[in-house]
Amino acid sequence: MPDRPSWEHDGRDWPNREASRFVSAGGLRWHVQLVGPKGENVPDLLLVHGTAAATHSWRDLIPRLATRFRVIAPDLPGHGFTDLPPPQRLSLPGMANSLAHLLQALEAKPALAVGHSAGAAILLRLALDGRIAPASIVSLNGALLPLGDRHAAFFTKAARMLASLPFVPNLMAWRASNRAVAERLLQDTGSRIETRGVDLYARLFRHTSHVSAALGMMANWDLLPLLHDLPRLGPRLVLVVGERDRSIPPAQAERVRQRLPAATIIRLPGLGHLAHEEKPDQVADLLLRLHDAPATDSVSPSVSTMPYSRAG
């Protein structure tokens, strides 16, 4: 059985720990963070992290958003402190279906949904399948095109082969548990995050269940049906792009918008794949402004650039 993170040990000082709870839904025991004002008129905001991350990815963003929303931030299946499901449930439809069960258990109806990297694809699948109906979906450096593009089939087969070898997750977890290795992996995304963030990633990378979930997602991921369905998306789609992202080429946003011309692209100069961890104030301000903007703003496609400052 894969080695799993322990809430008592690995979660002892987890960011926003006071907001954490464990919820059973869809055959899984989920770790989810819920925080924000109470009341019928408080909108729900759903945050979905990307592959190999967890709720710690939103550590600085959650407190900034919880003044206006009931923030819902789960660890995806197999990630962080959520149960690892069978491999077939790590596919895009499988992940979306599992998350839909959690949202149903929480009686959550997101008014705004924000997904980072692969998390953006999960949100789009949920919306296209009628499982959520937010006014807007915000893709933060969304992984919405097949890995390797024209060579996607090769990469998927390679990931599937690696994921099927029992020693590979152990080997990768052992390698990545070295803090220097984890720091280099994160820097390769084009982002530089603070020491605590690196430590939290390294803490998870040493566990084979977390690594197995990331490998399983890559092995079972198929974005072509999503791209086929994208033109019928109902919610406004905002593509937020870090111009220094080295994981997802920034130019991919334009190709996604070719599928959905009504989508808006917002560029963040100087920021990489983990833009929301580099500059949480800037990203929180953007999300609040997008939520306050009239839904009709989605009718006119646009490309804009947000100013970036290294101060603060």
N, C-alpha and C positions, 0 to 999 in steps of 0.2 A: 504494500500500500504506500502511495507517495507520502513523503514527509510534508506535513502541513504546518503553517504558522499557528502559533499558540496565542490566543487572545490574552491569556494571563501573563505570558512572557513577552511575545513580540508586540502585543497591543497595550502593554503597560503604560506607555506614554504616547499612545496614538493621537495624532492631531484631531481635535474636536471630539475626543473620546466621550465627553459628557453627552454628545448627541447620538452616540451609537446605540443600536439595539439589534437583536437577532430575531428574524422573522422567518417562519416556515411558509413556503409557497412554491407550488409547482414541483414538489418533491425535493426541494433543496432548502437548506438552512442558510439564509442570507445574512450577511452583515450589511446594514444600511444605516446611514446617518440622516436623522430627521431633526431639523431645527428651524425656528422662525416663529413669528407671532401667530396666535390662534385667532380664529374667527372665520365666519362664513365668507367674508369678502377678501380673504387673503389668498392670492393666487399661488398655485403650485409651480415650482421650478424644478425640473428634472435635470440632473447632471450625470452624464454617462462617460466614464473614463475610457481610455484606449487599451490596446493589448499590452500586457505586462505591467500595467499600472494598478492602482486601487484608489480608495477614497482619499488617501494622502495627497494625491495629485491636486485635489481641490482645497488643500488645507488653508490657504490664505484667501481663497475666493469665497468660501462658504460664509465666514463671518461678515463679509462685506455685502453679501446678497441676502442674508437672513433678516435684515431689517425691513425688507420689502416683500419677501416671499416665504412660503413654507418650502424650504429646500429639501430635496430628496436626492441622496447620493448613495447608490449601492456599490458594493464590490461586485463586479460581474462574476458569473459562474466560474469557479476554479481559481479566481483571483483573490488575493488578500485573504480574508477570513470567511469567504463564502464557499460552500461545498463544491467539490469538483464533480461535474456530471459525466456521464458516458461520452466518449469522443464525438458521437454523431450529434449531440446536443450543443457542441461547440461551433456548429455551422452558423451562418448568419440568420437563417430562419429559426434555428434552434435557440440561439441567444435571444432573439427578439421575442419568441414565444415564452421563454422562461421569464424574461423581464416583464412581459405583459401580465403573467400570473402574479408577480410581486406587486405591481401597480394595482392590480385588482384587490389584492389582500390589504393594501394600504388605503384603498378607496381614493387613489390619487388620480387627478385629471390635470395634467400639466398644461398651464397656459403658455409656458415658454420651456423649450427643451434644448439643452446644450450638450453636444457630444464632441469629444476630442478624438481625433484620429479614427480608429475603427468604431469608436462609440457613435460617431456621426452616422455611419452606415446602419447601425442598429436602430437609431432613432428614425431614419428614413424608412426602413423596413416596417417598423411599428406603425408609422403614419400611413404608409401605402396600404397596409393590411387593415386599416381602420381600427387599430388598437389604441391609438392616441390621436388627439385632434388639437394640438397647440396652435396658437396664432402664428408662431414663428418657430423654426428650427434653426439653430445656430451651429454651424460646423466649424470647429476650431481645428485648423489644419487637418481637415477630414481626409481619411483614407477611403476614397470613393471610386478609384480606378484600380483594376487588377494589378497586383504586384508584378513588376517587371514588364507590364503592359503586353507587348506582343509575345513575350516569353512567359506569360502568366501560367500556362499549363505546366511548364517545366518546373517553375518555382513551387507550385502547389504539390506536384508529385514528389519533389525533393523534400518538402516540409512533411508530407504524409509519411514518407519513408523514415525520416528522422524521428518523427513522433512515435512511430511503431516500434522503435528499438528501445527496450527498457532502460538501457544504460545511458541513453543520450540526455534525458532530463536531469539525471544525477550528475553527469559530467558537466553540463551547462550550468547547473546550480552551483556546483563546486567552483567552477571558474568565475562565475559572476559574483559569488559571495565575497571575493576579494574586492575590497572597497575601491582600489585603484582601477580594477577592471570595470566596475559599475560606473565609476566617474567617467571613464573614457567612453563607455557606451552612451552615456547621457550627453556628453560633449559632442559625440558624432551626430547627434540630432540637430546641431546648430544652436543649441541653447546652453547657457551656463546658469545653473541654479545654485541656491545657497547650500551650505554644508549639511544642514539638517535634511534637506530634500534628498541629497545623494545618499545619506545614511539610511533613510527610510526605504529607498529603492533597493539598496544593497541588502537590507534586512529581509526583504521579500525574495530577492533573487536567490538566496541560499536554500530556499525550500523547493523541493521537486514538484509539489502540487501546483505551485504558482507558475513555474517554468513549463510544466506539462500543459497547463491551460493555454499559455501563449503559443506553444508549438501546435497544440490541437486546433486553435483558431486558424493559424496559418495553413494547416493541412486541410481544413474543411471549409475554407472561405471561398465563396464564389460570388463575385460582384456583378456578373453579367446580367442576371435577372433583375437586379436592383436598377441598373442603368437602363434596362429596357422599360421598366415601369416608371422611371423618374418623371417623364413628361406629364403624368397625371397626378403629381403631388399637389395636395391642397394647401398646406401651410406655406407661408413665406419662407424661403430658404435664403439664409445669409451665410456666405462662404468667407470666413475670416482666415486670412493667410499671413503667416509669418514669413517675411521676405528672406530670412536666413535659414528657413527650414531645409535641412539636408536629408530628412526622412521622406517627406512627401514633396516632390518638386512643386514650387509655387505655381508654375505654369499649368498644372493640372486643373486649377480652379476654372480657367477659361474653357477647358475641354468639358468640364462638368456643366458649365453654363451653356454650352452648345446644345446640351440635352434639355436644359430647362432655361430658356432665355430670360425668364422673369427673375431668376436668381440675382442676388446682389453680391458683389465681391468687395470686401474691405481688406486692405493691405496694412500690415503692421511692420513698418521699417525697423530693422535692427533686431528683430526677434526671431527665434527659431521655432522648432516643433513644439516645445513646451512653453509657448508664449504666456499662457495663463499662470505658469509657475514663476516665470521671470518677472512679469509685471502684472500682478493681480489687481492693483488699483486701476490700471488702464483698461484691462479686460472687463472688470466689474462695471466700470463706468459705461463702457460700450454696451454691455448687456442691459443695463438699466435704461439706456437711451433707446435701444432697439425695442424693449418692451413697451416703452411709452409712445413710440412712434405709431401713427395710424397704420392699420393693416393695408390701406390703399397704397402705401409707399412701396409695396412689393410689385406694383404694376409696372413701374419703370425701372428696367435693369440699370445698374450703375456700378462703377468702379471708383472707390475712393481710398484715400490713404490717410490713416490716422497719424498724427505727429508722435514721435517717439523721443523720450528724454531718458538719459541714463541716471538722472537725479532721482532720489527717493527710493 
